[in-house]
């Protein structure tokens, strides 16, 4: 009887951990997607501004610095969120005693879908987004 009770308890704990982990990961992935979209909008705005200034003969690069810094901030925040996703997965594996897939320290993670890509990849293997 105790064996059944322990197995049931372990099953409930596993379901709870996986559900909480997936919910948290999905929140982070949604945030990453929003940041990626904002980053793309900044790139587009920056390009339009540069073109307009070039057309008018004004190529003062100090005008673009703020936008470029904002893009760098978005990239850093995306990397932080991807790291949090990996930490959630590691924590889940530790608590449940399951071994996760090895993470290549040189891997590149897609800002759009979060997939792990080989170092040097230019496009995501899962969604095709430029890395």
N, C-alpha and C positions, 0 to 999 in steps of 0.2 A: 504494500500500500504506500509506503514511504517513497519507493522508487517512482511510482506513478505521479505522486504529488510533486516530487523534485523535477521530473520531466515536464510536467505541466507548468510549473513555476518557471523553469528555464525557457520554455516555449513562449510564455507570456512576456518574459523579460526580453527575449530576442525580438519579438514582434514590436514591443514598445520602443526598444533602441532603434530598430530599423525605421520605424515610422517617424520617430522624432528626428532621426538623422536625415531622412529623405525630405522631410518638411523644411528643415533648416537649410539643406543643400539647395532645394528649389527656391527658397527665398534669396539665397546668395546668388544663384544663377540668374534670377530675374533682375537683381540689382546689377549684376555684371552686364546683362543684356542692355539695361537702361544706360549704364555708363558707356558701353560700346557705341550705342546709338548717339549719345551726346558727343562722344569723341569724333565720330564720323561727321556730325553736324559742324563741329569746330573746324575739322579739316576742310570741309566744303566752304564754310564762311571765310576761312583763311585764304583759300585759293581764289575765291571771288574778289576779296579785298586786295590781294597781291596783283591780280590781273587788272583790276580797276586802277590801282596806283601806277602800275607799269604803263598802262594806256595813257595816263595823265602825266607820265614822266616823273613820278615821285616814287622813288624806291628806297625810302628811309626804313631800314630794317627794325628800328626801335618801335615802330608802329605794330609790328607783328609779335614782339616779345611776350606780351601779356597772353595772347592767344596760344602761343607755343608753350608757355608755362602751364596754362590751363590743360592743354593736351597731355603734358607730362604728368600732371596731377591725376588726371583720369587714368592714365596707364598705370601709375603707382597704386591707385585705389583698386583697379581691376586685379593687379597682381596680389594685393593683400587679400582680396575676397577669394581668389583662387587658392591661396594658401590656407585660408580658413576652411574651405571645402575639404582640402586634403587632411587637415587636422581633425575634422569631424569624422572622416573615413578611418583615420588611424585610431582615434579614440574608440570608435565602434568596434574595430578589429581587436583592440586590446581588451575591451570589456567582454566581447563575445568569444574571444580566443580563436579568432579566424585570421588566417594570414591573407593580407591583401596583395594585390599585384605589385611587383617591384616598380618603383618610380625612378626613371632615369634622371639623374641630376641635371642633365643637359637638355631635358625635354622642354618643348615649347607647348604651352597650353593655349587653346583657342579662346579668345575673348568673347566669342559669340556663343559657342555651345559647351565650352569647358573641356573638350577632348584633349587628351595628351597626344602630341605629335612628336615625331623624331626631330632632333636638333637639326637645324638647317632647312627644315621644311618651309616652304613659302605659302602653302595653302593647307587648310585643315582637311584631313582625310575624311572626316565625318560629314561636315557641312559645306566644305569648299570655300569658306571665308578666308580672305587673305590674312596671314598671320603677321 
